[in-house]
Amino acid sequence: MTLGTIDAPDAVWVVGAGGLLGQGVVRRCAALSIPVFRTSIPWDRPDDAVASLAVAAQHWLKGTRRRWTIIWCAGAGVTSTSGEALETELDVLRRTLATVAHEVRDRDLEGRFFLASSAGGLYAGAEGPPFDETTEPQPLAPYGHAKLRAESLVRQFCQDTSSKGVIGRFSNLYGPGQNLNKAQGLISVLVKSVVTGLPVKLYVSLDTLRDYLYVDDAAKLVLDALDRVDRPDVPAGSSTVKVMASQRADSISALVGVTKTVLKRRALLTLGASPYAKAQALDLRMRSVVWSEIDRFSKTPLPVGINTTALDMRARYMSGALSDMAGMSENGK
């Protein structure tokens, strides 16, 4: 059975459905008529978040007849996030995995777990781009180290529960719905500058190379990877790492130029210094050598993605949902 024909009671649980990737996954599920289970989680109160996730897991699994699927898109951390805050996020994941493990063992159900990780965070200190699944992770910031530990938690969980895991190491996601209160999302920040007329503060060189992946393309990769993990050649209890990227790179200066061409107006840029700039690689080109067949689809062209992001941004700005705060980007994301 594929995700596209999943039974209604066996809904996919999207954790972090309100975030950029989570919203994209929910849209993709809707397009494929896949039922989604989602619940409101008080992420700002970690103990309450764990309790809410535990209750949600119990409720959701009671309606699961054959197989469960969790897509974990949650996480507010960025490169500049403190180690303490990242430890809190890891603790929420760890405790939630323990609860789910207990519940699925009691019900003897097959399952799949998808974890959204960060290619940029993990490969920041690596050498020899383009980076792929065979590249040894070399994080430079607490954020990257936290992502590596999250991957380890999921691997252990899948092994303990005989479930199948997919770890998606994403390049820089962009698209409608990005949280502009986070110091990341360069494309959204550039678009916001055009929409509001406010300056963008950059902390990295204009020749910095990044791989930008449109969120709906990312969501397609998530669901296709979960379909792929169902094949008999993927053993139960294993976790497969997959780099999820557009597999093309653009410099920040090129990105500024494309934004100006599409929106007919240049973003206002100022350069600044940041202690986190040393944790950023100049060249973060990506490629994937795992399950390359699921990469063979037409990715959203950068001008189209920027225009769609701008339409969303203008709608949010006109409705008052977008503040007048100037955007900033720590790392060219």
DARAFEN-V542349 format. One record per residue. N is the residue number from 1. RES is the residue in three letters. SS is DSSP state (h for helix, s for strand, l for the rest). PHI is phi as a letter, one per 30 degrees, with the letter a starting at -180 (999 if undefined). D_LAST is the distance of its C-alpha to the last C-alpha in Angstrom with 2 decimals. Layout:
N & RES & SS & PHI & D_LAST
N & RES & SS & PHI & D_LAST
This chain:
1 & MET & l & 999 & 36.34
2 & THR & l & c & 32.86
3 & LEU & h & e & 30.43
4 & GLY & h & d & 31.54
5 & THR & h & b & 35.07
6 & ILE & l & d & 34.49
7 & ASP & l & d & 37.30
8 & ALA & l & e & 36.74
9 & PRO & l & d & 37.69
10 & ASP & l & c & 35.13
11 & ALA & l & d & 32.09
12 & VAL & s & d & 28.58
13 & TRP & s & c & 27.26
14 & VAL & s & c & 23.64
15 & VAL & s & c & 22.63
16 & GLY & l & j & 19.80
17 & ALA & l & d & 20.78
18 & GLY & l & d & 19.56
19 & GLY & l & d & 15.83
20 & LEU & h & e & 13.48
21 & LEU & h & d & 14.44
22 & GLY & h & e & 17.88
23 & GLN & h & d & 18.65
24 & GLY & h & d & 17.86
25 & VAL & h & d & 20.13
26 & VAL & h & d & 22.79
27 & ARG & h & d & 22.82
28 & ARG & h & d & 23.21
29 & CYS & h & d & 25.95
30 & ALA & h & d & 27.70
31 & ALA & h & d & 27.76
32 & LEU & l & c & 29.40
33 & SER & l & h & 31.71
34 & ILE & l & c & 30.44
35 & PRO & l & d & 31.35
36 & VAL & s & c & 28.67
37 & PHE & s & c & 29.51
38 & ARG & l & b & 27.37
39 & THR & l & b & 28.29
40 & SER & l & d & 27.27
41 & ILE & l & b & 26.20
42 & PRO & l & d & 26.31
43 & TRP & l & d & 23.17
44 & ASP & l & d & 23.87
45 & ARG & l & b & 27.18
46 & PRO & h & e & 26.66
47 & ASP & h & d & 30.36
48 & ASP & h & d & 30.75
49 & ALA & h & d & 27.66
50 & VAL & h & d & 29.28
51 & ALA & h & d & 32.60
52 & SER & h & d & 31.21
53 & LEU & h & d & 29.48
54 & ALA & h & d & 32.80
55 & VAL & h & d & 34.81
56 & ALA & h & d & 32.46
57 & ALA & h & d & 32.69
58 & GLN & h & d & 36.48
59 & HIS & h & d & 36.80
60 & TRP & h & d & 34.57
61 & LEU & h & d & 36.22
62 & LYS & h & d & 39.65
63 & GLY & l & c & 39.01
64 & THR & l & c & 37.65
65 & ARG & l & c & 40.50
66 & ARG & l & b & 39.28
67 & ARG & s & b & 35.65
68 & TRP & s & c & 32.67
69 & THR & s & b & 28.97
70 & ILE & s & c & 26.21
71 & ILE & s & c & 22.55
72 & TRP & s & c & 20.66
73 & CYS & l & c & 17.37
74 & ALA & l & d & 17.86
75 & GLY & l & k & 15.86
76 & ALA & l & c & 14.41
77 & GLY & l & d & 13.17
78 & VAL & l & b & 9.95
79 & THR & l & e & 10.01
80 & SER & l & d & 12.37
81 & THR & l & d & 14.55
82 & SER & l & d & 18.11
83 & GLY & h & d & 19.93
84 & GLU & h & d & 22.48
85 & ALA & h & d & 20.26
86 & LEU & h & d & 18.78
87 & GLU & h & d & 22.43
88 & THR & h & d & 23.30
89 & GLU & h & d & 20.80
90 & LEU & h & d & 22.20
91 & ASP & h & d & 25.68
92 & VAL & h & d & 25.20
93 & LEU & h & d & 24.15
94 & ARG & h & e & 27.01
95 & ARG & h & d & 29.61
96 & THR & h & d & 28.65
97 & LEU & h & d & 28.94
98 & ALA & h & d & 32.33
99 & THR & h & d & 33.51
100 & VAL & h & d & 32.52
101 & ALA & h & e & 34.14
102 & HIS & h & d & 37.32
103 & GLU & h & d & 37.45
104 & VAL & h & d & 36.90
105 & ARG & h & d & 39.47
106 & ASP & h & d & 42.01
107 & ARG & h & c & 41.51
108 & ASP & l & h & 41.27
109 & LEU & l & c & 38.50
110 & GLU & s & d & 36.25
111 & GLY & s & a & 32.55
112 & ARG & s & b & 29.02
113 & PHE & s & b & 25.94
114 & PHE & s & c & 22.33
115 & LEU & s & c & 19.63
116 & ALA & s & d & 15.92
117 & SER & s & c & 14.40
118 & SER & s & b & 11.24
119 & ALA & h & d & 11.50
120 & GLY & h & d & 8.86
121 & GLY & h & d & 10.78
122 & LEU & h & d & 14.02
123 & TYR & l & c & 13.86
124 & ALA & l & e & 12.39
125 & GLY & l & c & 16.01
126 & ALA & l & d & 17.38
127 & GLU & l & c & 19.16
128 & GLY & l & i & 19.91
129 & PRO & l & d & 17.02
130 & PRO & l & d & 16.70
131 & PHE & s & c & 16.44
132 & ASP & l & b & 18.28
133 & GLU & l & d & 20.22
134 & THR & l & d & 22.73
135 & THR & l & d & 20.40
136 & GLU & l & d & 21.31
137 & PRO & l & e & 18.51
138 & GLN & l & b & 18.06
139 & PRO & l & d & 15.90
140 & LEU & l & c & 15.69
141 & ALA & l & b & 14.88
142 & PRO & h & e & 16.77
143 & TYR & h & e & 13.87
144 & GLY & h & d & 14.11
145 & HIS & h & d & 17.87
146 & ALA & h & d & 18.00
147 & LYS & h & d & 16.35
148 & LEU & h & d & 18.92
149 & ARG & h & d & 21.66
150 & ALA & h & d & 20.75
151 & GLU & h & e & 21.15
152 & SER & h & d & 24.45
153 & LEU & h & d & 25.64
154 & VAL & h & d & 25.14
155 & ARG & h & e & 26.91
156 & GLN & h & d & 29.79
157 & PHE & h & e & 29.98
158 & CYS & h & d & 30.28
159 & GLN & h & d & 32.87
160 & ASP & h & d & 34.84
161 & THR & h & c & 34.92
162 & SER & l & h & 35.29
163 & SER & l & c & 32.43
164 & LYS & s & c & 29.95
165 & GLY & s & c & 26.31
166 & VAL & s & b & 23.15
167 & ILE & s & c & 20.03
168 & GLY & s & c & 17.01
169 & ARG & s & c & 14.29
170 & PHE & s & d & 11.37
171 & SER & l & d & 8.64
172 & ASN & s & d & 5.45
173 & LEU & s & d & 7.73
174 & TYR & s & b & 8.52
175 & GLY & l & k & 12.03
176 & PRO & l & d & 14.83
177 & GLY & l & j & 15.18
178 & GLN & l & d & 11.83
179 & ASN & l & d & 12.76
180 & LEU & l & d & 12.05
181 & ASN & l & d & 13.76
182 & LYS & l & c & 10.92
183 & ALA & l & d & 8.93
184 & GLN & l & a & 5.46
185 & GLY & l & i & 4.81
186 & LEU & h & e & 4.86
187 & ILE & h & d & 7.50
188 & SER & h & d & 9.34
189 & VAL & h & d & 9.44
190 & LEU & h & d & 10.84
191 & VAL & h & d & 13.14
192 & LYS & h & d & 14.22
193 & SER & h & d & 15.25
194 & VAL & h & d & 17.30
195 & VAL & h & d & 18.84
196 & THR & h & c & 19.75
197 & GLY & l & i & 20.33
198 & LEU & l & c & 18.62
199 & PRO & l & d & 16.66
200 & VAL & s & c & 13.00
201 & LYS & s & c & 12.80
202 & LEU & s & c & 10.56
203 & TYR & l & c & 11.05
204 & VAL & l & b & 10.29
205 & SER & l & d & 12.34
206 & LEU & l & d & 12.23
207 & ASP & l & c & 13.11
208 & THR & l & d & 10.07
209 & LEU & s & c & 9.79
210 & ARG & s & b & 7.20
211 & ASP & l & c & 8.63
212 & TYR & s & c & 7.85
213 & LEU & s & c & 10.40
214 & TYR & s & d & 12.24
215 & VAL & h & d & 13.27
216 & ASP & h & d & 16.95
217 & ASP & h & d & 16.69
218 & ALA & h & d & 15.12
219 & ALA & h & d & 18.06
220 & LYS & h & d & 20.51
221 & LEU & h & d & 19.47
222 & VAL & h & e & 20.00
223 & LEU & h & d & 23.47
224 & ASP & h & d & 24.47
225 & ALA & h & d & 23.71
226 & LEU & h & d & 25.90
227 & ASP & h & d & 28.56
228 & ARG & h & d & 28.36
229 & VAL & l & d & 28.86
230 & ASP & l & d & 32.17
231 & ARG & l & d & 33.82
232 & PRO & l & d & 36.66
233 & ASP & l & d & 35.06
234 & VAL & l & c & 32.56
235 & PRO & l & d & 34.65
236 & ALA & l & d & 34.68
237 & GLY & l & i & 33.14
238 & SER & l & c & 30.48
239 & SER & s & b & 26.68
240 & THR & s & c & 24.83
241 & VAL & s & d & 21.38
242 & LYS & s & b & 19.52
243 & VAL & s & d & 16.25
244 & MET & s & c & 14.83
245 & ALA & l & a & 12.89
246 & SER & l & d & 13.72
247 & GLN & l & i & 14.99
248 & ARG & l & b & 14.22
249 & ALA & l & b & 11.84
250 & ASP & s & b & 11.09
251 & SER & s & d & 10.87
252 & ILE & h & d & 9.35
253 & SER & h & d & 13.05
254 & ALA & h & d & 13.70
255 & LEU & h & d & 11.08
256 & VAL & h & d & 12.87
257 & GLY & h & d & 16.07
258 & VAL & h & d & 15.57
259 & THR & h & d & 14.68
260 & LYS & h & d & 17.85
261 & THR & h & d & 19.88
262 & VAL & h & d & 19.14
263 & LEU & h & c & 19.48
264 & LYS & l & i & 22.11
265 & ARG & l & a & 20.68
266 & ARG & l & d & 18.30
267 & ALA & l & d & 15.68
268 & LEU & l & d & 16.99
269 & LEU & s & c & 15.12
270 & THR & s & b & 16.19
271 & LEU & s & c & 15.32
272 & GLY & l & b & 15.66
273 & ALA & l & c & 16.20
274 & SER & l & b & 14.78
275 & PRO & l & d & 16.35
276 & TYR & l & d & 13.10
277 & ALA & h & d & 12.17
278 & LYS & h & d & 14.74
279 & ALA & h & c & 12.89
280 & GLN & l & c & 10.16
281 & ALA & l & d & 11.40
282 & LEU & l & d & 11.86
283 & ASP & s & b & 12.18
284 & LEU & l & b & 10.51
285 & ARG & l & d & 12.53
286 & MET & s & b & 13.69
287 & ARG & l & a & 17.03
288 & SER & l & b & 19.25
289 & VAL & l & c & 22.93
290 & VAL & l & c & 23.77
291 & TRP & l & h & 25.17
292 & SER & h & d & 24.11
293 & GLU & h & d & 26.38
294 & ILE & h & d & 24.02
295 & ASP & h & d & 21.40
296 & ARG & l & d & 24.02
297 & PHE & l & b & 23.23
298 & SER & l & d & 21.99
299 & LYS & l & d & 18.27
300 & THR & l & d & 17.38
301 & PRO & l & e & 17.23
302 & LEU & h & e & 14.20
303 & PRO & h & d & 16.63
304 & VAL & h & d & 17.98
305 & GLY & h & d & 14.78
306 & ILE & h & d & 13.85
307 & ASN & h & d & 17.47
308 & THR & h & d & 17.61
309 & THR & h & d & 14.67
310 & ALA & h & d & 16.62
311 & LEU & h & d & 19.83
312 & ASP & h & d & 18.61
313 & MET & h & d & 17.27
314 & ARG & h & d & 20.63
315 & ALA & h & d & 22.57
316 & ARG & h & d & 20.97
317 & TYR & h & d & 21.54
318 & MET & h & d & 25.10
319 & SER & h & d & 25.88
320 & GLY & l & i & 24.87
321 & ALA & l & d & 22.30
322 & LEU & l & c & 19.56
323 & SER & l & d & 20.20
324 & ASP & l & c & 20.51
325 & MET & l & d & 18.22
326 & ALA & l & d & 16.01
327 & GLY & l & d & 12.27
328 & MET & s & a & 10.21
329 & SER & s & b & 6.88
330 & GLU & l & d & 7.70
331 & ASN & l & b & 5.47
332 & GLY & l & i & 3.79
333 & LYS & l & d & 0.00
